[in-house]
Amino acid sequence: MPVVKRNEGALYPKAALEAGYHETVEVPLLLTIDATGVVTRAEVEKPIGHGFDEAAVAAAQRLLFEPATRDGKPVPARIRFVYRFTPPPSVLSGRVVTEAGERPIAGATVTVRDAAGVEHTATTSADGNWRIEGLPGGTYHVHVEAPGRAPHDADETVQAGEEASAIDRLSPTPVASNATGAAPGAEKAEPVEQVEVHAEKPPREVAKRTLEEREIDRIPGTNGDALRSLQNLPGVARPPPLSGLLIVRGSAPADTQYFVDGTPVPIVYHFGGLSSIVPTPMLNRIDFYPGNFSTQYGRAMGGIVDVGLVDPKSDRLHLAAQADLIEASAMAQGPLFDSGWRFAVSARRSTIDAWIGSALKATGSGVSVTPVYYDYQAVLERDLGKHSSIRFALFGSDDKIDVFSPVASASTPDLAGVISSHTGFWRAQALYRAALSPSNELRVVGAVGEDYIKLNAGNIFIDLNQWEFPARIELSNKLSRDLTLDLGIDYLQTQYSISAQLPQPPKAGQPPAGPFDTTPPVNTTGTGAVFEPAVYAELEATPWRGARIVPGVRVDYTKDTGAWDLSPRIVVRQDVTGLSGDEPRTTLKAGVGLFTQPPDVSQTNAVFGTPGLVSNRAYHYDVGVERQVTDHVTASLDGFYKQLDNLVEQGLGNTGSGDVIGAETLLRYSPDERFFGWIAYTLSRSERRPSPSQPLRLFQYDETHILTVLGSYRIGRGWELGMRYRLTSGYMYTPQTYGFYDENVGTYLPLSAYPPTSSRLPLFHALDVRVDKTWAFPWGNVGAYLDVLNIYNQGNVDGISYDYNFTHSTPANDLPIIPSIGLRVEH
């Protein structure tokens, strides 16, 4: 008889796994073997289906035998051969941590029980991890318990050959108490652990958007950048290409403020908006307030973005690295020996400069570009007992770009050569948090830092340096079960020096005089200080079930204007269903508030600015409804109106006014084991009037329609596929026509249409796709991803390009299809 010499085996077919097969299957075959031992024919004796037959035949054709013999000579033979398919084993794993602070729990007992009642047990290691291998695919009941902790139960489903993992957060065991509130036999029951609840407490604002870690890391078209994910939320317009701006509810980009753990920072994106100033792994949270925000925030009348740096892990050393065509980064975090301190450090550098020069040269461009950006973050943190902690942080960003053009354009003859820009900032921050008593909490944050801007373009230059000294103190006092008082001091001091040579800009509402370099430049040099202290108070009242009323007031002083600004605000929320907890929650909400924003240094400058300015002012009105449809599905609808006045207009003073009206809706599926996604739509209209004598006109950043549809699905075996579709109104622009020839500068000057921004570009639409693949190893994970912008290469128009004398125009297209391939390693 033939004897098997080589048998590579057969893989359990994927179709069978997807059909629910998780048992051993045998497929009988009839094999024809020639005199050399090669299988020439393989037939299924009894078909099984679901891919087993095909897999068995394919494997049989790769068999090699010692041929059959007769009288010692090789001869052909026909035999029966059985392939046995054994389902690949599965793995259940997880991590057990405390509910507050997510600290690992060692020695916890994990019991995994299958549908037949068979149990498997594991004990968590020092880092809280557990793992059970060799399980068949199916659904398991997981029971976790640890001394002093309330047990936790959950059901986990794992596919054959795959690994399912979860984090179990155990809360402290409740302390039994008598009628006086003390445990039996004790005078006073001490709390087992302080628990900070973030997700369940209603916000102090009408609308607050918070993204989860998996969402910000997997949104297509963002390259996994957390802060770029904000551009997919309701109320946020599509920014001009390569601008790095955030346009919130029809406001100017400068009207939105950015914070890192309560400390203001000047920018949130690197040049071109390619990446944010803090990488995703260094973020703990992103809080985004599109309007009617709390009195703890001021000096802004658009929106607020407040990000929190990561709380370093304490179980072991964690390492991560990532690289793609845009940037490369590395991160480390963990305990600092046995000192009780925890640390996290990260550094990132752009990689685009390594190839963009060659790409421009290959396309025949006469311009070479050298863009480089850095950012860095370091956190050192320690708990000071059960109820307090201290943290020190250093973070910063640096952007430098040089553009070399050997030949000047017709409209800017003085700008041949190098145009360079160097901008950045850094902050050194200290943050202290403490529960002074069961009813009093204190948060103190202070920082020192520097902002710098250096620009050179021909005979034009700016050299601005600012030293920033921000600080904030907030005391939260729980006056009663239904009433909490928040008091705060928000302090900002800036010392600056400036040296600049710039053309005098035209007054608001007037057409430009021509190319900016034809206007005689004006010089300014000097130093100064900005002093802007503020105090605020806010009550959080829950007078009856399901209600939350938050009135507040803020008082700001601005040294440059010499004026005090009073900003009263109030937010009301009322649950109308779900009060008993046995049905989905529906919440009605409304808010109204006054928001002021002082003029910036350039607007009060003696040379370029206007004397006697006061703060810009905006009244926000919001109404809305939220509905918790299911455990994962929420829906919200918000209507908003902003009335603007005292707006600073160049050369005129506080003569500007305007309004923004709109509605935004969000249907969101929060992340489960496989899917997350949302549909966001905003309808709005933003108008401005430079002075009372001029008519209202559409604002330059107005975008009437903003639609975003996105989702990401875990296919299995480490694969995840995500897509994002965007449809928005085109940008506003100012048409230009033939003007006259200026012999003094040797170029044509256009006639710009009046009023400005009177025309709109065509609709924008694009589909972005992201594919992720993760491989799990005992020491960590390796991930690869492909993020493709504008996958069907839509030729969206983002501007108008004119010929030398402005008699002919052609559309200037937005970014074409752009793939980005990256690799991520985590330990």
Summary of the structure (lengths in Angstrom):
residues: 827
radius of gyration: 32.0
end to end distance: 52.7
largest distance: 115.3
contacts: 2674
relative contact order: 0.08
helix: 7%
strand: 56%
